Amino acid sequence: MGGRIQSVTTTFAIILVLLGTACDAQLSSTFYDTTCPNALSTIRTTIRTAVSKERRMAASLVRLHFHDCFVQGCDASILLDDSPPTIVSEKGALPNNNSVRGFEVIDQAKAAVEKVCPGVVSCADIVAVAARDASFAVGGPSWVVKLGRRDSTTASITLANSDLPLASDDLNTLISRFSNKGFSAKEMVTLSGAHTIGQARCVTFRNRIYGNTSDIDAGFTSTRQRGCPSLINNDNNKKLSPLDLVTPNSFDNNYFKNLIQKKGLLQSDQVLFSGGSTDSFVSEYSKNPTTFKSDFAAAMIKMGDISPLTGSAGIIRKICSAIN
């Protein structure tokens, strides 16, 4: 009888351990090795094709991951479309509206993966992998992506409006926004280095190039004004300008060199080198491209760890823009 009780107790203990493990599921780079071994190569093919067609897409996919993770964590909530009355899409938030893009590329990657192993790979993981593959496709660093995220069934336009950085943010605001997500001031500068690729809309930097230009190089201002008319209308607002005029399609450390020369396109760029606490980080990265790329990879891995949904906490969406 005592042996039976001991056996039952042992079995119960094992169940508790297993339940505890399930509740405390961790992301792993090998998460799909058995269930979908071709997942990563399938996603990579889609991303390479998209970036080869449009180099700007690399920046868009890196930014998409960032704007996803800073709102509710890395849960693909940014991909959800409006679905009244339960879901108000984050796409309409001020930092995202007419700005965040690359949704169709994620949809293409999701469709390709669904053909290989339906119902297995989350949209959140696809967004994370796409950012890594996009970076590498334009000469940026690669990194090991931890996997196993689940997709959310909710979105939050309120958090998108409150938590995401704005082009007009000052240094203290930026440091605070990133600190709230667990990042140091240096890591904030590191992640801002993603602006070495990509483009910005005229509406996001017009005030900077037509206002007080004391902290902007005069030649740089003149060049940017030609591409961004002072007249405010929808057509002019949408005009695009490279964040880095020198090497806009290559992931390098030229962004930091630009800041030292007072050639930061956005206010939120230039404040990183403006006599403040982050000047030394900008100087370091301007001189050491290898250090920048290594730190960027580490920061992106850390970003991918922001509040992921795992186990039964989320779902695997069939399509990324809607709940099953």
Buried (B, 14 or more C-beta within 10 A) or exposed (E): EEEEEEEEEEEEEEEEEEEEEEEEBEBEEEBBEEEBEEBBEBBBBBBBBBBEEEBBBBBBBBBBBBBBBBBBBBBBBBBBBBEEEEBBBBBBBEBBEEBBBBBEBBBBBBEBBBEBBEEBBBBBBBBBBBBBBBBBBBBBBEBEBBBBBBBBBEBBBEBBBBBBBBBBBBBEBBBBBBEEBEBBBBBBBBBBBBBBBBBBBBBBBBEBBBEEBEBBBEEBBEBBBEBBBEEEEEEBBEBEBBBBBEBBBBBBBBBBBBBBBBBBBBBBBBBBBBEBEBBEBBBBBBEBBEEBBBBBBBBBBBBBBBEBBBEEEBBBBBBBBEBE
